[in-house]
Amino acid sequence: MKRIGVIIPAITDNLQTELLDGVFKTASAAGCDVIVLTTMTNALDFHIQTEIMNGEESVYCLLERAELDGVLLASQYFVKENVRRTISEKIRRAALPCVDLGGSELGFETVSIPQDKAVYELTEHIITKHDCRRLIFLAGHKDNHDSEQRMQGFLRSADKHGCTYEIVYGDFWRTRAAELGEELIQRRKELPDAVICASDIMAVSLCDTLRNGGISVPEDIIITGYDGHLSALSHFPAITTVCGGTKELGIRGTEKLLSMLGISPIHNEGSGLHIIFGSSCGCVERFQSYKEAALLVEKNISNEAEASELLEMRIHSDYITKTCSVQDLSDLTATIDETAHSLKGYKSMYWCILPDWDSSPEQPEICKTKPFPKQMLCPIAKDAWKDGRNVGLFHAKDIVPVLAAPHEPMLLFVLPLHASSQVFGYCGLAYENAADFTVSVMLFDMMSSVANGLRILRHKLYAEYLQKRIEEASLYDKMTDMLSKKGLLLFLEKQVPEKNGIMLVTTAKLAATPTSQQKGQLSDTVMQSELLLANAIRLISGRKMQAARLDKRTFAVVFPLAEGTAPEQYTEELMIQLEVLIRKMQEGSAVGFLPEPYYVCGYVTAPPETCISALWDKLNDSKPKGKGFIGISQLKMLRREIHKAPELDWSLAELAKRLNISKSYVQKLYKEHFGISYIDDLLEARIRMAKQLLTTTDLRVNEVAASCGYQNATHFMRQFKEKTGLSPTEYKKKEI
């Protein structure tokens, strides 16, 4: 089935409705759908382009996504020139056949209807029926096509009867008509018998101005209009006018577009242009009775409007209350389902939103500038007085889901769904007749409330996103980027007990090591020991280990344990690595301040909080206190010193003196806690240092021996081969 698009701004009067009525009757007779892309507003040239206007005009972006076969452009209703130009560019980019119902200014095909005959007949009526001989024709803009046609009909009749007349150019609007009325009131112009106006708006404005100035219509002067505008028909006195022009324009424009699409239209004569006689020319009998009846009707209409306004206010309040409290999209669609009955006249409605309307929660106010992707989401479709249904994703080329399936010709009005410039999609409303659709307060409230509901949901997502970010941030220490205590506890909850070890390490004080530049004097500047320790921990921790900062200078390291490995064995090696790294990071400093770390370790057990608490208590109890041997922690620190500087002249006597215990007790404790004798441990440390020097430097073997604390190179080479199976030279060649 072919689809004809109609591009028109806010439909606010009966003439636009008549135009669409002519379009749909002609198109549906040829088996075509009519898709009306419209808005709720129509900005003027002097209006600043606001975010609301941008949101309204987003509906025209469908021209480049929807699958339309041709377009009717009602350019005469678009007040802003830049909007007309933008729409015409979109039509051209989409390569759509187009008939411009507002003229050929934009370069599209156009149609026109003969208007001179109807004005000729109207002028004949004024001259022959009411014996008017002195006439004024209030035209539209000079050289305007419609105005010129209407003027020609007037001139033919006036010349035929030899009438005296004057042509006054106006603007199809109120301003010039009011000015003419003032000129007649003040007698700057002689009062004619009749003024034939080229539009109803000018006729109404002129009539009101004259009556306010004490000139009666039709007693003192006859006024007629053109268009059949509701403002003229409902005016008092009712304006005699020419009707049917816009409907005829819709019919002829649609017929031309169908012919361009290769479809033979079924010609519809319609009612054509015809005169509706009102009391402004004195054709209503019993005028006083008519006046009384008209005033009574006006009063009743006013009362009904007031009652309707109160009802709309209550419904509007209900809309806002419900949409402001929605929790998710399904909640919003349920609200639409419950309140859609307040919108009268529609057959079915389709709420179509962007599939990613809830993406990018960190930027709730930002929406895409081109809001219509290849697929749209229809969370609710609803027939009048029936429960709504979820459709899901559909192709945007079909505009609304129902157009993808076989159906009878449909008249569909498509309006933008937006909150200010934040575009969420659009709403499609199907009607039986064009006259059933109006831009009402009810419709405006529903569109605004639903868009506001989506906006609120986006802000809820933003709040949830912020909360999540705050929670995530609380899991990490900002200074070191390690896990915080809270983050560590969450991490430990996921670990398997008994398969992971944990070490808590901290520093008691700073150990100053002056350099030669200081000549024994310590600098006043002390580096933060906790950050020095943190950097070392970050360097040794990797994929298999997880580090955390528990307080200013206390850290935790969680590590996997191999089968049969005790936490103590693993952590002692870690401590050696830590202290080596700390010393290396201090190399080259004017003053080196080295933290004295001490630690406790154990298995990861559940619950994590109890595990950490117990280790923390143990850590506090193991804090070094005063001089003398107070525990194994001093022995461990001494061992780490040996591994950091194995080249020094270490002896059992030196260890015993440092620990303030006997040499035999040193040997006993060393073997008991480290599983290796003091002398073998020193040897392994020296061989490890030698391996590093052999592979990373150009030192000779005897120089390596001296650097590792050997007085005799031969002794070094013998011990090296015993431990590695290779001589130092062989080892160097192999590794390099």
SELODO-555269 format. One line per 5 residues: number of its first residue (from 1); for each residue z, x, y of C-alpha. Coordinates in pm, whole numbers. Layout:
% residues N
NUM = Z:X:Y  ...
END
This chain:
% residues 736
1 = 0:0:0  -97:129:344  173:195:600  123:144:972  373:304:1205
6 = 460:156:1543  616:390:1799  812:200:2061  1137:258:2255  1429:13:2267
11 = 1308:-342:2204  1483:-531:2480  1258:-821:2579  1042:-1093:2430  714:-923:2523
16 = 782:-629:2292  881:-875:2019  554:-1065:2071  361:-739:2045  529:-656:1712
21 = 477:-1011:1591  103:-975:1647  103:-635:1474  292:-753:1165  97:-1077:1119
26 = -231:-884:1131  -114:-589:919  60:-799:651  -249:-1019:616  -434:-698:524
31 = -159:-601:275  3:-330:490  364:-241:572  470:-202:933  724:73:1005
36 = 870:49:1357  1023:375:1481  1245:270:1769  1566:348:1956  1857:176:2127
41 = 1780:326:2470  1486:397:2698  1565:665:2954  1407:669:3299  1233:965:3459
46 = 1522:1038:3693  1776:1040:3407  1898:1381:3297  1814:1447:2933  2152:1399:2765
51 = 2273:1471:2413  2265:1097:2342  1898:1080:2440  1823:1378:2215  1994:1198:1930
56 = 1800:877:1995  1465:1056:2010  1530:1229:1677  1387:924:1499  1039:1026:1614
61 = 1067:1341:1400  990:1111:1107  628:1117:1225  597:1464:1072  773:1375:745
66 = 699:1010:668  386:916:477  211:694:734  -158:603:725  -194:533:1095
71 = 6:479:1413  16:228:1696  170:388:2006  317:149:2264  309:417:2533
76 = 331:162:2817  700:108:2732  801:475:2741  929:539:3090  972:918:3060
81 = 648:1112:3068  785:1405:2866  883:1169:2583  531:1025:2571  387:1376:2556
86 = 629:1491:2285  546:1192:2066  171:1239:2113  207:1605:2005  390:1498:1689
91 = 116:1245:1611  -149:1512:1648  42:1763:1434  70:1500:1163  -307:1433:1198
96 = -248:1057:1207  -513:807:1323  -370:650:1638  -440:358:1868  -256:374:2200
101 = -173:20:2312  -83:150:2657  -421:296:2755  -621:612:2698  -421:852:2918
106 = -287:1043:2615  -633:1086:2466  -606:842:2172  -821:543:2088  -717:231:2278
111 = -789:-141:2310  -782:-386:2594  -790:-764:2615  -975:-963:2882  -720:-1077:3137
116 = -936:-1193:3424  -1020:-1532:3268  -655:-1639:3239  -581:-1538:3600  -898:-1712:3712
121 = -780:-2035:3546  -432:-1995:3697  -577:-1943:4046  -806:-2243:3997  -500:-2451:3917
126 = -320:-2340:4233  -623:-2408:4452  -745:-2734:4304  -422:-2896:4185  -193:-2787:4470
131 = -454:-2752:4746  -361:-2394:4835  -607:-2213:5066  -409:-1921:5213  -328:-1682:4928
136 = -174:-1341:4858  -238:-1148:4536  52:-912:4460  -120:-652:4242  14:-370:4032
141 = -56:0:4093  -386:69:4262  -664:150:4012  -446:36:3722  -670:-114:3452
146 = -454:-422:3384  -398:-486:3753  -769:-458:3830  -862:-706:3556  -611:-962:3678
151 = -724:-910:4037  -1086:-976:3940  -993:-1317:3800  -808:-1402:4123  -1098:-1288:4344
156 = -1357:-1491:4152  -1162:-1811:4203  -1059:-1739:4565  -1415:-1647:4665  -1555:-1949:4485
161 = -1344:-2182:4699  -1370:-1983:5021  -998:-1921:5042  -830:-1685:5287  -646:-1413:5095
166 = -482:-1071:5115  -439:-805:4843  -94:-637:4842  -46:-351:4600  284:-336:4417
171 = 430:-151:4121  472:-420:3851  844:-393:3934  1097:-547:4171  1094:-314:4470
176 = 759:-395:4634  799:-766:4558  1135:-773:4738  981:-588:5034  700:-845:5054
181 = 959:-1123:5047  1144:-968:5344  816:-937:5537  750:-1309:5483  1105:-1411:5574
186 = 1093:-1211:5896  743:-1344:5964  590:-998:5978  333:-1160:5753  217:-1515:5788
191 = 364:-1736:5516  82:-1817:5267  49:-2127:5054  91:-1926:4734  148:-1575:4601
196 = -14:-1493:4265  174:-1198:4114  31:-955:3858  362:-952:3663  656:-1181:3600
201 = 907:-918:3714  747:-913:4059  729:-1294:4065  1100:-1334:3985  1201:-1071:4242
206 = 983:-1230:4512  1110:-1579:4432  1477:-1472:4452  1423:-1282:4778  1250:-1579:4944
211 = 1511:-1830:4830  1792:-1603:4957  1609:-1593:5293  1589:-1971:5321  1230:-2020:5201
216 = 1207:-2278:4920  995:-2239:4608  778:-2438:4549  832:-2661:4857  747:-2393:5117
221 = 549:-2153:4899  416:-2143:4541  483:-1838:4323  311:-1753:3991  344:-1460:3753
226 = 180:-1299:3454  313:-1189:3111  529:-1475:2984  842:-1267:3022  1168:-1435:2926
231 = 1311:-1362:3270  1036:-1582:3421  1063:-1862:3166  1442:-1884:3198  1444:-1848:3576
236 = 1524:-2130:3816  1276:-2240:3919  1083:-2148:3603  784:-1931:3690  436:-2060:3615
241 = 283:-1770:3423  20:-1649:3178  151:-1594:2822  23:-1449:2496  -116:-1122:2632
246 = 114:-882:2448  76:-1063:2116  -300:-1055:2158  -277:-682:2236  -80:-625:1914
251 = -337:-817:1711  -640:-640:1855  -477:-295:1835  -387:-347:1470  -737:-470:1390
256 = -884:-156:1546  -646:73:1355  -721:-105:1026  -1092:-55:1089  -1028:317:1152
261 = -851:327:813  -1147:163:640  -973:-173:597  -1149:-494:700  -894:-693:901
266 = -860:-1067:863  -940:-1183:1215  -663:-1387:1374  -757:-1589:1680  -394:-1672:1751
271 = -310:-1876:2058  -474:-1627:2296  -385:-1605:2663  -266:-1936:2802  -81:-2077:3099
276 = 276:-2204:3080  347:-2427:3376  687:-2405:3540  843:-2553:3849  753:-2254:4071
281 = 419:-2423:4135  568:-2775:4149  425:-2898:3822  754:-3026:3677  813:-3399:3747
286 = 1150:-3531:3862  1235:-3191:4003  1592:-3280:4101  1675:-3394:3747  1513:-3075:3614
291 = 1726:-2871:3850  2048:-3040:3738  1955:-2996:3371  1861:-2632:3424  2193:-2558:3593
296 = 2380:-2730:3309  2189:-2524:3050  2261:-2208:3248  2633:-2291:3251  2638:-2359:2878
301 = 2449:-2037:2808  2702:-1848:3021  2994:-2002:2832  2835:-1924:2497  2762:-1569:2608
306 = 3126:-1523:2709  3249:-1654:2374  2995:-1436:2193  3108:-1134:2392  3470:-1189:2286
311 = 3360:-1218:1923  3156:-901:1951  3453:-719:2104  3673:-819:1810  3409:-713:1558
316 = 3350:-390:1748  3724:-317:1733  3716:-388:1359  3422:-149:1312  3594:132:1499
321 = 3927:84:1321  3770:91:977  3526:378:1031  3791:593:1199  4011:574:892
326 = 3757:653:619  3849:930:377  3512:1007:220  3150:890:206  3217:623:-57
331 = 3490:483:168  3242:467:456  2975:291:248  3236:39:135  3312:-30:502
336 = 2940:-84:572  2924:-322:277  3220:-523:407  3107:-550:771  2726:-577:749
341 = 2747:-958:748  2812:-947:1123  2454:-834:1178  2235:-1145:1171  1877:-1196:1066
346 = 1805:-890:852  1666:-909:498  1784:-570:379  1922:-245:518  1895:116:403
351 = 2129:385:536  1953:719:496  2140:1042:572  2077:1413:539  2164:1536:188
356 = 2354:1829:342  2530:1621:609  2863:1768:492  2751:2132:466  2864:2411:701
361 = 3215:2268:744  3305:2566:963  3070:2428:1233  3130:2050:1245  2940:1992:1571
366 = 2621:2175:1476  2329:1986:1321  1976:2088:1250  1721:2044:1528  1470:1907:1275
371 = 1688:1668:1083  1458:1527:816  1406:1737:502  1181:1649:208  1458:1450:46
376 = 1706:1212:203  2021:1054:63  2063:676:57  2436:618:-10  2401:243:38
381 = 2117:-10:32  2204:-373:90  2030:-708:84  2170:-975:316  2479:-1148:173
386 = 2471:-934:-141  2677:-636:-252  2546:-297:-153  2424:-41:-406  2400:337:-414
391 = 2044:468:-443  2099:843:-417  1827:1092:-330  1473:979:-251  1160:1130:-98
396 = 1169:1121:282  794:1054:288  877:703:166  1110:649:466  1334:413:265
401 = 1365:393:-115  1220:42:-151  880:151:-15  829:375:-319  820:71:-552
406 = 572:-220:-558  664:-476:-289  532:-738:-52  426:-621:297  741:-526:483
411 = 841:-517:848  1088:-228:876  1269:-117:1191  1392:245:1174  1667:351:1414
416 = 1834:693:1457  2179:747:1310  2353:993:1539  2675:1068:1722  2560:1209:2055
421 = 2317:1492:1961  2463:1522:1610  2195:1363:1393  2290:1236:1048  1971:1047:957
426 = 1850:696:1026  1889:333:925  1604:113:805  1636:-263:867  1385:-504:711
431 = 1314:-844:874  1097:-1146:796  977:-1177:1154  973:-949:1456  1168:-1210:1657
436 = 1465:-1169:1420  1524:-815:1543  1705:-756:1869  1888:-460:2018  2224:-637:2022
441 = 2577:-516:2087  2645:-588:1718  2367:-356:1607  2465:-89:1857  2828:-105:1744
446 = 2735:-81:1377  2504:219:1427  2757:397:1650  3052:325:1420  2877:451:1107
451 = 2761:768:1285  3112:818:1420  3250:768:1068  3025:1049:942  3133:1266:1231
456 = 3499:1202:1150  3434:1294:786  3275:1621:900  3584:1696:1108  3806:1616:811
461 = 3604:1868:610  3648:2114:897  4024:2061:892  4028:2114:515  3815:2426:559
466 = 4057:2564:819  4354:2487:597  4186:2663:308  4110:2965:525  4470:2975:644
471 = 4593:2957:286  4348:3226:180  4456:3444:472  4818:3408:366  4726:3556:28
476 = 4630:3888:189  4805:4144:402  4613:4173:729  4686:4542:788  4592:4678:446
481 = 4369:4398:308  4578:4407:-10  4729:4098:-166  5041:3965:3  5349:3874:-198
486 = 5224:3515:-219  4882:3637:-331  5040:3862:-592  5243:3576:-739  4929:3362:-771
491 = 4748:3656:-929  5029:3714:-1181  5028:3348:-1283  4683:3406:-1429  4777:3721:-1620
496 = 4869:3736:-1989  5237:3845:-2027  5308:4163:-2224  4951:4290:-2171  4996:4409:-1816
501 = 5237:4646:-1650  5361:4642:-1294  5496:4910:-1064  5687:4863:-740  5674:5170:-517
506 = 5827:5237:-176  5950:5522:42  6305:5608:139  6230:5854:423  5974:6104:550
511 = 5973:6459:423  5857:6689:701  5635:6984:608  5571:7195:919  5251:7396:937
516 = 5219:7755:1050  5101:7636:1392  5438:7476:1455  5640:7786:1375  5909:7581:1214
521 = 5922:7317:1488  5857:6956:1389  5648:6735:1610  5802:6425:1766  5511:6217:1641
526 = 5569:6078:1293  5290:5910:1102  5371:5576:949  5459:5655:593  5391:5305:470
531 = 5026:5321:582  4984:5666:430  5116:5533:102  4900:5220:136  4582:5426:176
536 = 4667:5631:-132  4733:5315:-336  4402:5164:-224  4221:5479:-337  4364:5476:-689
541 = 4340:5099:-743  4009:4971:-874  3865:4689:-1081  4132:4728:-1349  4427:4749:-1110
546 = 4544:4506:-843  4748:4625:-545  4971:4421:-316  5187:4483:-9  5524:4311:-48
551 = 5684:4419:277  5641:4687:544  5669:4984:304  5694:4834:-43  5388:4798:-262
556 = 5307:4666:-607  5040:4782:-851  4947:4569:-1154  4764:4750:-1432  4643:4671:-1787
561 = 4827:4837:-2076  4656:4976:-2381  4806:4890:-2718  5126:5089:-2775  5140:5223:-2418
566 = 5464:5184:-2225  5458:5109:-1849  5658:5428:-1783  5384:5652:-1922  5116:5491:-1709
571 = 5313:5475:-1386  5420:5838:-1396  5055:5942:-1404  4985:5702:-1118  5263:5856:-912
576 = 5122:6203:-964  4783:6083:-844  4942:5911:-544  5126:6217:-426  4822:6440:-471
581 = 4620:6197:-260  4890:6179:6  4898:6559:34  4519:6577:56  4509:6312:329
586 = 4754:6522:526  4550:6843:502  4423:6963:837  4690:6775:1035  4884:6961:1301
591 = 5200:6827:1145  5216:6675:802  5477:6413:729  5485:6322:365  5659:6006:243
596 = 5899:6048:-46  5792:5762:-273  6004:5632:-556  5927:5351:-795  6028:5122:-1077
601 = 5808:4971:-1343  5803:4721:-1623  5601:4459:-1806  5453:4156:-1629  5660:3861:-1745
606 = 5668:3491:-1666  5761:3343:-1434  5615:3591:-1182  5881:3525:-915  6160:3620:-1157
611 = 5967:3930:-1265  5918:4051:-906  6275:3968:-808  6419:4166:-1099  6199:4468:-1023
616 = 6294:4449:-655  6663:4459:-738  6599:4752:-968  6403:4930:-694  6689:4892:-448
621 = 6934:5027:-703  6719:5334:-768  6696:5439:-404  6778:5814:-372  7127:5874:-231
626 = 7262:6206:-103  7240:6542:-280  7296:6633:-641  7149:6489:-954  7191:6112:-939
631 = 6926:5995:-1180  6597:6043:-1352  6406:5957:-1032  6482:6305:-896  6351:6462:-1214
636 = 6035:6255:-1187  5981:6361:-826  6029:6723:-928  5773:6685:-1205  5525:6541:-956
641 = 5582:6844:-732  5495:7067:-1029  5171:6877:-1084  5086:6887:-715  5139:7264:-688
646 = 5136:7419:-1039  5040:7758:-890  5391:7810:-753  5641:8029:-934  5814:7755:-1126
651 = 6101:7845:-1359  6357:7657:-1560  6628:7814:-1348  6461:7678:-1031  6450:7326:-1179
656 = 6814:7340:-1286  6914:7455:-940  6713:7179:-769  6860:6913:-995  7211:7057:-993
661 = 7231:7049:-1374  7211:7308:-1654  6885:7453:-1785  6942:7310:-2130  7003:6966:-1985
666 = 6682:6997:-1785  6487:7071:-2104  6652:6783:-2286  6581:6530:-2008  6227:6655:-1956
671 = 6132:6616:-2322  6314:6286:-2354  6149:6118:-2054  5805:6276:-2042  5737:6340:-2411
676 = 5647:6702:-2342  5838:7021:-2279  5869:7162:-1930  5666:7474:-2012  5384:7281:-2184
681 = 5368:7036:-1895  5340:7323:-1646  5068:7482:-1860  4866:7156:-1870  4894:7121:-1494
686 = 4768:7477:-1442  4479:7433:-1690  4380:7106:-1517  4380:7285:-1183  4175:7569:-1330
691 = 3912:7326:-1463  3875:7182:-1115  3838:7522:-952  3588:7643:-1212  3360:7340:-1160
696 = 3394:7295:-785  3415:7651:-646  3243:7988:-679  3568:8175:-750  3563:8446:-1017
701 = 3777:8401:-1328  4045:8641:-1209  4053:8460:-871  4093:8125:-1048  4376:8272:-1256
706 = 4557:8390:-945  4502:8055:-771  4662:7878:-1066  4976:8094:-1063  4881:8353:-1331
711 = 4975:8714:-1268  4755:8832:-1554  4390:8715:-1589  4383:8802:-1960  4686:8582:-2020
716 = 4511:8302:-1831  4190:8330:-2034  4384:8326:-2364  4579:8013:-2269  4267:7843:-2132
721 = 4078:7893:-2459  4376:7773:-2663  4384:7449:-2467  4010:7382:-2426  3844:7569:-2713
726 = 3624:7749:-2458  3658:8055:-2242  3667:7993:-1866  3310:8125:-1832  3181:7905:-2117
731 = 3359:7603:-1974  3204:7659:-1631  2850:7690:-1773  2895:7380:-1986  3028:7161:-1707
736 = 2782:7279:-1445
END
